[in-house]
Amino acid sequence: MLNVSILPPVVRKTVTVKLNSSRQSRVSTAFLLGRGGEQLRSYPLLLPVNELTLDGISAGEYTLRIECGNEVITTQIIIPQ
């Protein structure tokens, strides 16, 4: 099981995402999606990883989609102006 949480504070251009996984040494991918669902970036992950830092992100609404095997987790990220 994979748990995702956004660590405060969410500041302009930087978001830290905390990941907790019961899986050991599992390859996963995180995708940053824009408002229309378009893929903006991808981040390869090797679980278990503790944190993923997303840098250089403009203000707006995004979706972080993490795929690990057949498990898919999505979470909303809002970057203030």
KEFI-118237 format. One record per residue: residue number from 1; residue in one letter; x, y, z of N, C-alpha, C, O in turn. Coordinates in Angstrom, 2 decimals. Last residue first. Layout:
REM KEFI-118237
site num=NUM | residu=a | n_u=X | n_v=Y | n_w=Z | ca_u=X | ca_v=Y | ca_w=Z | c_u=X | c_v=Y | c_w=Z | o_u=X | o_v=Y | o_w=Z .
...
//
This chain:
REM KEFI-118237
site num=81 | residu=q | n_u=-0.32 | n_v=31.73 | n_w=-5.42 | ca_u=0.38 | ca_v=32.79 | ca_w=-6.18 | c_u=1.38 | c_v=33.50 | c_w=-5.31 | o_u=2.07 | o_v=34.41 | o_w=-5.76 .
site num=80 | residu=p | n_u=-0.01 | n_v=28.26 | n_w=-4.39 | ca_u=-0.53 | ca_v=29.63 | ca_w=-4.30 | c_u=0.31 | c_v=30.61 | c_w=-5.10 | o_u=1.47 | o_v=30.36 | o_w=-5.42 .
site num=79 | residu=i | n_u=-0.71 | n_v=25.26 | n_w=-5.86 | ca_u=0.42 | ca_v=26.16 | ca_w=-5.58 | c_u=-0.13 | c_v=27.58 | c_w=-5.54 | o_u=-0.67 | o_v=28.06 | o_w=-6.53 .
site num=78 | residu=i | n_u=-2.18 | n_v=22.31 | n_w=-4.99 | ca_u=-2.49 | ca_v=23.70 | ca_w=-5.33 | c_u=-1.31 | c_v=24.55 | c_w=-4.90 | o_u=-0.95 | o_v=24.58 | o_w=-3.72 .
site num=77 | residu=i | n_u=-2.68 | n_v=19.04 | n_w=-5.96 | ca_u=-1.69 | ca_v=19.98 | ca_w=-5.44 | c_u=-2.08 | c_v=21.37 | c_w=-5.91 | o_u=-2.30 | o_v=21.59 | o_w=-7.10 .
site num=76 | residu=q | n_u=-4.33 | n_v=15.97 | n_w=-5.31 | ca_u=-4.40 | ca_v=17.33 | ca_w=-5.84 | c_u=-3.33 | c_v=18.20 | c_w=-5.17 | o_u=-3.12 | o_v=18.10 | o_w=-3.96 .
site num=75 | residu=t | n_u=-3.37 | n_v=12.67 | n_w=-6.15 | ca_u=-3.60 | ca_v=13.69 | ca_w=-5.14 | c_u=-3.52 | c_v=15.06 | c_w=-5.80 | o_u=-2.75 | o_v=15.27 | o_w=-6.73 .
site num=74 | residu=t | n_u=-3.74 | n_v=9.21 | n_w=-6.77 | ca_u=-3.73 | ca_v=10.58 | ca_w=-7.27 | c_u=-4.00 | c_v=11.52 | c_w=-6.10 | o_u=-4.77 | o_v=11.20 | o_w=-5.20 .
site num=73 | residu=i | n_u=-2.32 | n_v=6.06 | n_w=-7.33 | ca_u=-2.71 | ca_v=7.05 | ca_w=-6.32 | c_u=-2.70 | c_v=8.42 | c_w=-6.98 | o_u=-1.74 | o_v=8.75 | o_w=-7.68 .
site num=72 | residu=v | n_u=-2.67 | n_v=2.78 | n_w=-8.32 | ca_u=-2.57 | ca_v=4.16 | ca_w=-8.80 | c_u=-3.12 | c_v=5.08 | c_w=-7.71 | o_u=-4.24 | o_v=4.90 | o_w=-7.24 .
site num=71 | residu=e | n_u=-1.34 | n_v=-0.45 | n_w=-8.67 | ca_u=-1.88 | ca_v=0.56 | ca_w=-7.76 | c_u=-1.63 | c_v=1.96 | c_w=-8.32 | o_u=-0.51 | o_v=2.28 | o_w=-8.74 .
site num=70 | residu=n | n_u=-0.02 | n_v=-2.31 | n_w=-10.11 | ca_u=-1.41 | ca_v=-2.06 | ca_w=-10.48 | c_u=-2.09 | c_v=-1.05 | c_w=-9.57 | o_u=-3.29 | o_v=-0.82 | o_w=-9.69 .
site num=69 | residu=g | n_u=3.01 | n_v=-0.63 | n_w=-9.85 | ca_u=2.37 | ca_v=-1.89 | ca_w=-10.22 | c_u=0.96 | c_v=-1.62 | c_w=-10.69 | o_u=0.75 | o_v=-0.80 | o_w=-11.59 .
site num=68 | residu=c | n_u=2.30 | n_v=2.45 | n_w=-9.18 | ca_u=3.18 | ca_v=1.43 | ca_w=-8.60 | c_u=2.53 | c_v=0.08 | c_w=-8.84 | o_u=1.61 | o_v=-0.31 | o_w=-8.12 .
site num=67 | residu=e | n_u=2.07 | n_v=5.77 | n_w=-9.99 | ca_u=1.74 | ca_v=4.41 | ca_w=-10.42 | c_u=2.77 | c_v=3.45 | c_w=-9.86 | o_u=3.97 | o_v=3.63 | o_w=-10.06 .
site num=66 | residu=i | n_u=0.71 | n_v=8.76 | n_w=-9.02 | ca_u=1.79 | ca_v=7.82 | ca_w=-8.76 | c_u=1.30 | c_v=6.43 | c_w=-9.12 | o_u=0.28 | o_v=5.96 | o_w=-8.63 .
site num=65 | residu=r | n_u=0.07 | n_v=12.01 | n_w=-9.92 | ca_u=-0.37 | ca_v=10.62 | ca_w=-10.13 | c_u=0.83 | c_v=9.71 | c_w=-9.94 | o_u=1.85 | o_v=9.86 | o_w=-10.62 .
site num=64 | residu=l | n_u=-0.95 | n_v=15.06 | n_w=-8.90 | ca_u=0.20 | ca_v=14.16 | ca_w=-8.84 | c_u=-0.35 | c_v=12.75 | c_w=-8.91 | o_u=-1.14 | o_v=12.34 | o_w=-8.06 .
site num=63 | residu=t | n_u=-2.30 | n_v=17.80 | n_w=-10.54 | ca_u=-2.57 | ca_v=16.47 | ca_w=-10.00 | c_u=-1.26 | c_v=15.69 | c_w=-10.02 | o_u=-0.55 | o_v=15.67 | o_w=-11.03 .
site num=62 | residu=y | n_u=-2.65 | n_v=21.32 | n_w=-9.84 | ca_u=-2.02 | ca_v=20.18 | ca_w=-10.48 | c_u=-2.54 | c_v=18.89 | c_w=-9.86 | o_u=-3.14 | o_v=18.90 | o_w=-8.78 .
site num=61 | residu=e | n_u=-3.18 | n_v=24.77 | n_w=-10.22 | ca_u=-3.69 | ca_v=23.50 | ca_w=-9.73 | c_u=-3.10 | c_v=22.36 | c_w=-10.54 | o_u=-3.05 | o_v=22.42 | o_w=-11.77 .
site num=60 | residu=g | n_u=-0.74 | n_v=27.42 | n_w=-9.52 | ca_u=-1.84 | ca_v=26.77 | ca_w=-10.22 | c_u=-2.26 | c_v=25.47 | c_w=-9.55 | o_u=-1.78 | o_v=25.12 | o_w=-8.48 .
site num=59 | residu=a | n_u=2.49 | n_v=28.80 | n_w=-10.05 | ca_u=1.23 | ca_v=28.81 | ca_w=-9.32 | c_u=0.14 | c_v=28.16 | c_w=-10.16 | o_u=0.11 | o_v=28.33 | o_w=-11.38 .
site num=58 | residu=s | n_u=5.02 | n_v=26.49 | n_w=-11.31 | ca_u=4.31 | ca_v=27.77 | ca_w=-11.27 | c_u=3.04 | c_v=27.64 | c_w=-10.44 | o_u=2.58 | o_v=26.54 | o_w=-10.15 .
site num=57 | residu=i | n_u=7.77 | n_v=24.78 | n_w=-10.01 | ca_u=6.37 | ca_v=24.69 | ca_w=-10.43 | c_u=5.70 | c_v=26.05 | c_w=-10.27 | o_u=5.81 | o_v=26.68 | o_w=-9.22 .
site num=56 | residu=g | n_u=10.37 | n_v=24.18 | n_w=-9.14 | ca_u=10.16 | ca_v=24.95 | ca_w=-10.36 | c_u=8.75 | c_v=24.90 | c_w=-10.89 | o_u=8.54 | o_v=24.96 | o_w=-12.10 .
site num=55 | residu=d | n_u=10.22 | n_v=20.82 | n_w=-7.75 | ca_u=10.75 | ca_v=22.18 | ca_w=-7.83 | c_u=10.36 | c_v=22.84 | c_w=-9.14 | o_u=10.06 | o_v=22.17 | o_w=-10.13 .
site num=54 | residu=l | n_u=9.12 | n_v=18.52 | n_w=-5.61 | ca_u=8.78 | ca_v=19.04 | ca_w=-6.93 | c_u=9.21 | c_v=20.50 | c_w=-6.96 | o_u=8.62 | o_v=21.33 | o_w=-6.27 .
site num=53 | residu=t | n_u=10.50 | n_v=15.88 | n_w=-3.90 | ca_u=10.40 | ca_v=17.34 | ca_w=-3.96 | c_u=10.18 | c_v=17.76 | c_w=-5.40 | o_u=10.95 | o_v=17.40 | o_w=-6.30 .
site num=52 | residu=l | n_u=9.47 | n_v=13.22 | n_w=-2.07 | ca_u=9.67 | ca_v=13.64 | ca_w=-3.45 | c_u=9.49 | c_v=15.15 | c_w=-3.45 | o_u=8.44 | o_v=15.64 | o_w=-3.05 .
site num=51 | residu=e | n_u=10.53 | n_v=11.01 | n_w=0.53 | ca_u=10.00 | ca_v=12.28 | ca_w=0.05 | c_u=10.33 | c_v=12.49 | c_w=-1.42 | o_u=11.35 | o_v=12.00 | o_w=-1.92 .
site num=50 | residu=n | n_u=11.16 | n_v=8.26 | n_w=0.90 | ca_u=10.45 | ca_v=9.03 | ca_w=1.92 | c_u=9.81 | c_v=10.29 | c_w=1.39 | o_u=8.67 | o_v=10.62 | o_w=1.74 .
site num=49 | residu=v | n_u=10.66 | n_v=5.23 | n_w=-0.81 | ca_u=11.32 | ca_v=6.53 | ca_w=-0.79 | c_u=10.51 | c_v=7.38 | c_w=0.18 | o_u=9.29 | o_v=7.24 | o_w=0.27 .
site num=48 | residu=p | n_u=11.04 | n_v=1.77 | n_w=-1.17 | ca_u=10.39 | ca_v=2.86 | ca_w=-0.46 | c_u=11.25 | c_v=4.12 | c_w=-0.47 | o_u=12.45 | o_v=4.07 | o_w=-0.16 .
site num=47 | residu=l | n_u=10.79 | n_v=2.67 | n_w=-4.67 | ca_u=10.19 | ca_v=2.61 | ca_w=-3.35 | c_u=10.96 | c_v=1.63 | c_w=-2.47 | o_u=11.52 | o_v=0.68 | o_w=-3.03 .
site num=46 | residu=l | n_u=12.12 | n_v=4.76 | n_w=-6.76 | ca_u=12.41 | ca_v=3.41 | ca_w=-6.30 | c_u=11.91 | c_v=3.34 | c_w=-4.87 | o_u=12.53 | o_v=3.89 | o_w=-3.96 .
site num=45 | residu=l | n_u=10.73 | n_v=6.66 | n_w=-9.42 | ca_u=10.90 | ca_v=6.43 | ca_w=-7.99 | c_u=11.31 | c_v=4.98 | c_w=-7.76 | o_u=10.88 | o_v=4.09 | o_w=-8.49 .
site num=44 | residu=p | n_u=10.89 | n_v=9.19 | n_w=-11.90 | ca_u=11.05 | ca_v=7.78 | ca_w=-11.55 | c_u=11.33 | c_v=7.65 | c_w=-10.05 | o_u=12.08 | o_v=8.44 | o_w=-9.48 .
site num=43 | residu=y | n_u=8.63 | n_v=11.54 | n_w=-12.76 | ca_u=9.68 | ca_v=11.33 | ca_w=-11.77 | c_u=9.79 | c_v=9.84 | c_w=-11.49 | o_u=8.87 | o_v=9.26 | o_w=-10.90 .
site num=42 | residu=s | n_u=7.64 | n_v=13.77 | n_w=-15.35 | ca_u=7.58 | ca_v=12.44 | ca_w=-14.73 | c_u=8.81 | c_v=12.29 | c_w=-13.83 | o_u=9.88 | o_v=12.83 | o_w=-14.10 .
site num=41 | residu=r | n_u=5.51 | n_v=16.54 | n_w=-16.22 | ca_u=6.79 | ca_v=15.95 | ca_w=-15.81 | c_u=6.57 | c_v=14.53 | c_w=-15.33 | o_u=5.46 | o_v=14.14 | o_w=-14.97 .
site num=40 | residu=l | n_u=3.03 | n_v=16.98 | n_w=-17.45 | ca_u=4.04 | ca_v=18.03 | ca_w=-17.46 | c_u=5.43 | c_v=17.48 | c_w=-17.17 | o_u=6.42 | o_v=17.89 | o_w=-17.78 .
site num=39 | residu=q | n_u=0.42 | n_v=15.61 | n_w=-19.20 | ca_u=1.59 | ca_v=15.27 | ca_w=-18.40 | c_u=2.65 | c_v=16.35 | c_w=-18.56 | o_u=3.10 | o_v=16.63 | o_w=-19.67 .
site num=38 | residu=e | n_u=-2.85 | n_v=17.00 | n_w=-18.93 | ca_u=-1.63 | ca_v=16.77 | ca_w=-19.71 | c_u=-0.45 | c_v=16.51 | c_w=-18.78 | o_u=-0.34 | o_v=17.12 | o_w=-17.71 .
site num=37 | residu=g | n_u=-5.10 | n_v=17.65 | n_w=-17.55 | ca_u=-4.69 | ca_v=16.26 | ca_w=-17.50 | c_u=-3.43 | c_v=15.96 | c_w=-18.31 | o_u=-2.99 | o_v=14.81 | o_w=-18.38 .
site num=36 | residu=g | n_u=-5.59 | n_v=20.33 | n_w=-17.42 | ca_u=-6.31 | ca_v=19.56 | ca_w=-18.43 | c_u=-5.94 | c_v=18.09 | c_w=-18.47 | o_u=-6.41 | o_v=17.36 | o_w=-19.34 .
site num=35 | residu=r | n_u=-3.77 | n_v=21.09 | n_w=-15.40 | ca_u=-5.20 | ca_v=21.23 | ca_w=-15.19 | c_u=-6.03 | c_v=20.40 | c_w=-16.18 | o_u=-7.06 | o_v=19.84 | o_w=-15.81 .
site num=34 | residu=g | n_u=-1.10 | n_v=18.61 | n_w=-15.51 | ca_u=-1.66 | ca_v=19.96 | ca_w=-15.52 | c_u=-3.17 | c_v=19.92 | c_w=-15.37 | o_u=-3.77 | o_v=18.85 | o_w=-15.24 .
site num=33 | residu=l | n_u=0.60 | n_v=16.25 | n_w=-13.48 | ca_u=-0.36 | ca_v=16.53 | ca_w=-14.54 | c_u=-0.90 | c_v=17.94 | c_w=-14.39 | o_u=-1.13 | o_v=18.41 | o_w=-13.28 .
site num=32 | residu=l | n_u=3.40 | n_v=14.49 | n_w=-12.85 | ca_u=2.77 | ca_v=15.76 | ca_w=-12.53 | c_u=1.90 | c_v=16.13 | c_w=-13.73 | o_u=2.40 | o_v=16.29 | o_w=-14.84 .
site num=31 | residu=f | n_u=3.80 | n_v=11.17 | n_w=-11.85 | ca_u=3.54 | ca_v=12.07 | ca_w=-12.97 | c_u=2.89 | c_v=13.34 | c_w=-12.43 | o_u=1.94 | o_v=13.27 | o_w=-11.65 .
site num=30 | residu=a | n_u=6.07 | n_v=8.75 | n_w=-10.72 | ca_u=5.15 | ca_v=9.83 | ca_w=-10.36 | c_u=5.03 | c_v=10.76 | c_w=-11.56 | o_u=6.02 | o_v=11.09 | o_w=-12.21 .
site num=29 | residu=t | n_u=6.53 | n_v=5.28 | n_w=-10.73 | ca_u=6.67 | ca_v=6.53 | ca_w=-11.44 | c_u=5.63 | c_v=7.52 | c_w=-10.94 | o_u=4.47 | o_v=7.17 | o_w=-10.75 .
site num=28 | residu=s | n_u=8.58 | n_v=2.67 | n_w=-9.34 | ca_u=7.32 | ca_v=3.38 | ca_w=-9.48 | c_u=7.59 | c_v=4.64 | c_w=-10.28 | o_u=8.74 | o_v=5.03 | o_w=-10.48 .
site num=27 | residu=v | n_u=9.93 | n_v=-0.35 | n_w=-8.29 | ca_u=10.03 | ca_v=0.78 | ca_w=-9.20 | c_u=8.65 | c_v=1.37 | c_w=-9.40 | o_u=7.67 | o_v=0.65 | o_w=-9.60 .
site num=26 | residu=r | n_u=10.63 | n_v=-1.30 | n_w=-5.03 | ca_u=9.67 | ca_v=-1.40 | ca_w=-6.13 | c_u=9.81 | c_v=-0.15 | c_w=-6.99 | o_u=9.79 | o_v=0.97 | o_w=-6.48 .
site num=25 | residu=s | n_u=11.79 | n_v=-1.95 | n_w=-2.43 | ca_u=12.52 | ca_v=-1.94 | ca_w=-3.71 | c_u=11.60 | c_v=-2.16 | c_w=-4.90 | o_u=11.78 | o_v=-3.10 | o_w=-5.68 .
site num=24 | residu=q | n_u=8.88 | n_v=-2.97 | n_w=-0.75 | ca_u=10.33 | ca_v=-2.80 | ca_w=-0.69 | c_u=10.91 | c_v=-2.87 | c_w=-2.10 | o_u=10.56 | o_v=-3.77 | o_w=-2.87 .
site num=23 | residu=r | n_u=5.81 | n_v=-1.53 | n_w=0.33 | ca_u=6.59 | ca_v=-2.30 | ca_w=-0.65 | c_u=8.07 | c_v=-1.99 | c_w=-0.50 | o_u=8.45 | o_v=-0.87 | o_w=-0.16 .
site num=22 | residu=s | n_u=4.54 | n_v=0.19 | n_w=1.86 | ca_u=4.85 | ca_v=-1.08 | ca_w=2.50 | c_u=5.66 | c_v=-1.97 | c_w=1.56 | o_u=6.13 | o_v=-3.03 | o_w=1.96 .
site num=21 | residu=s | n_u=5.39 | n_v=3.62 | n_w=1.86 | ca_u=5.05 | ca_v=2.41 | ca_w=1.11 | c_u=5.42 | c_v=1.18 | c_w=1.92 | o_u=6.46 | o_v=1.12 | o_w=2.57 .
site num=20 | residu=n | n_u=4.77 | n_v=6.99 | n_w=1.83 | ca_u=4.97 | ca_v=5.83 | ca_w=2.70 | c_u=4.53 | c_v=4.60 | c_w=1.93 | o_u=3.41 | o_v=4.56 | o_w=1.42 .
site num=19 | residu=l | n_u=5.92 | n_v=10.16 | n_w=0.97 | ca_u=5.46 | ca_v=8.87 | ca_w=0.48 | c_u=5.76 | c_v=7.79 | c_w=1.51 | o_u=6.88 | o_v=7.70 | o_w=2.00 .
site num=18 | residu=k | n_u=5.28 | n_v=13.57 | n_w=0.84 | ca_u=5.74 | ca_v=12.45 | ca_w=1.68 | c_u=5.10 | c_v=11.17 | c_w=1.16 | o_u=3.89 | o_v=11.11 | o_w=0.95 .
site num=17 | residu=v | n_u=6.40 | n_v=16.13 | n_w=-1.17 | ca_u=5.38 | ca_v=15.09 | ca_w=-1.04 | c_u=5.98 | c_v=13.96 | c_w=-0.22 | o_u=7.05 | o_v=13.45 | o_w=-0.54 .
site num=16 | residu=t | n_u=6.84 | n_v=19.52 | n_w=-1.35 | ca_u=7.42 | ca_v=18.28 | ca_w=-0.86 | c_u=6.29 | c_v=17.30 | c_w=-0.60 | o_u=5.34 | o_v=17.61 | o_w=0.12 .
site num=15 | residu=v | n_u=7.19 | n_v=21.96 | n_w=-3.81 | ca_u=6.25 | ca_v=21.14 | ca_w=-3.05 | c_u=7.00 | c_v=19.89 | c_w=-2.61 | o_u=7.72 | o_v=19.28 | o_w=-3.40 .
site num=14 | residu=t | n_u=7.88 | n_v=25.15 | n_w=-5.04 | ca_u=8.43 | ca_v=23.96 | ca_w=-4.39 | c_u=7.34 | c_v=23.26 | c_w=-3.58 | o_u=6.67 | o_v=23.88 | o_w=-2.76 .
site num=13 | residu=k | n_u=6.63 | n_v=27.40 | n_w=-6.20 | ca_u=7.62 | ca_v=26.66 | ca_w=-6.98 | c_u=8.22 | c_v=25.44 | c_w=-6.29 | o_u=9.01 | o_v=24.73 | o_w=-6.92 .
site num=12 | residu=r | n_u=5.60 | n_v=28.77 | n_w=-3.22 | ca_u=5.68 | ca_v=28.94 | ca_w=-4.66 | c_u=6.89 | c_v=28.19 | c_w=-5.22 | o_u=8.01 | o_v=28.34 | o_w=-4.74 .
site num=11 | residu=v | n_u=4.90 | n_v=26.21 | n_w=-0.84 | ca_u=5.36 | ca_v=27.54 | ca_w=-1.21 | c_u=5.54 | c_v=27.59 | c_w=-2.71 | o_u=5.62 | o_v=26.56 | o_w=-3.38 .
site num=10 | residu=v | n_u=3.23 | n_v=24.60 | n_w=1.47 | ca_u=3.34 | ca_v=24.59 | ca_w=0.02 | c_u=3.70 | c_v=26.01 | c_w=-0.37 | o_u=2.88 | o_v=26.92 | o_w=-0.24 .
site num=9 | residu=p | n_u=4.94 | n_v=23.79 | n_w=4.53 | ca_u=4.09 | ca_v=24.67 | ca_w=3.73 | c_u=4.29 | c_v=24.41 | c_w=2.24 | o_u=5.38 | o_v=24.05 | o_w=1.80 .
site num=8 | residu=p | n_u=3.25 | n_v=20.58 | n_w=4.53 | ca_u=3.22 | ca_v=22.04 | ca_w=4.55 | c_u=4.60 | c_v=22.58 | c_w=4.87 | o_u=5.39 | o_v=21.85 | o_w=5.46 .
site num=7 | residu=l | n_u=3.36 | n_v=17.85 | n_w=2.32 | ca_u=3.90 | ca_v=18.44 | ca_w=3.55 | c_u=3.80 | c_v=19.96 | c_w=3.49 | o_u=4.21 | o_v=20.56 | o_w=2.50 .
site num=6 | residu=i | n_u=0.88 | n_v=15.72 | n_w=1.25 | ca_u=1.60 | ca_v=16.95 | ca_w=0.92 | c_u=2.07 | c_v=17.57 | c_w=2.23 | o_u=1.27 | o_v=17.78 | o_w=3.14 .
site num=5 | residu=s | n_u=1.09 | n_v=12.17 | n_w=1.06 | ca_u=0.61 | ca_v=13.38 | ca_w=1.72 | c_u=1.50 | c_v=14.55 | c_w=1.34 | o_u=2.70 | o_v=14.40 | o_w=1.12 .
site num=4 | residu=v | n_u=0.23 | n_v=8.86 | n_w=0.31 | ca_u=0.81 | ca_v=10.10 | ca_w=-0.19 | c_u=0.23 | c_v=11.25 | c_w=0.61 | o_u=-0.97 | o_v=11.31 | o_w=0.83 .
site num=3 | residu=n | n_u=0.91 | n_v=5.41 | n_w=0.59 | ca_u=0.23 | ca_v=6.58 | ca_w=1.12 | c_u=0.98 | c_v=7.82 | c_w=0.68 | o_u=2.21 | o_v=7.85 | o_w=0.68 .
site num=2 | residu=l | n_u=0.46 | n_v=2.25 | n_w=-0.73 | ca_u=1.21 | ca_v=3.49 | ca_w=-0.87 | c_u=0.37 | c_v=4.64 | c_w=-0.33 | o_u=-0.77 | o_v=4.81 | o_w=-0.76 .
site num=1 | residu=m | n_u=0.84 | n_v=-1.17 | n_w=0.00 | ca_u=0.00 | ca_v=0.00 | ca_w=0.00 | c_u=0.89 | c_v=1.24 | c_w=0.00 | o_u=1.93 | o_v=1.27 | o_w=0.65 .
//
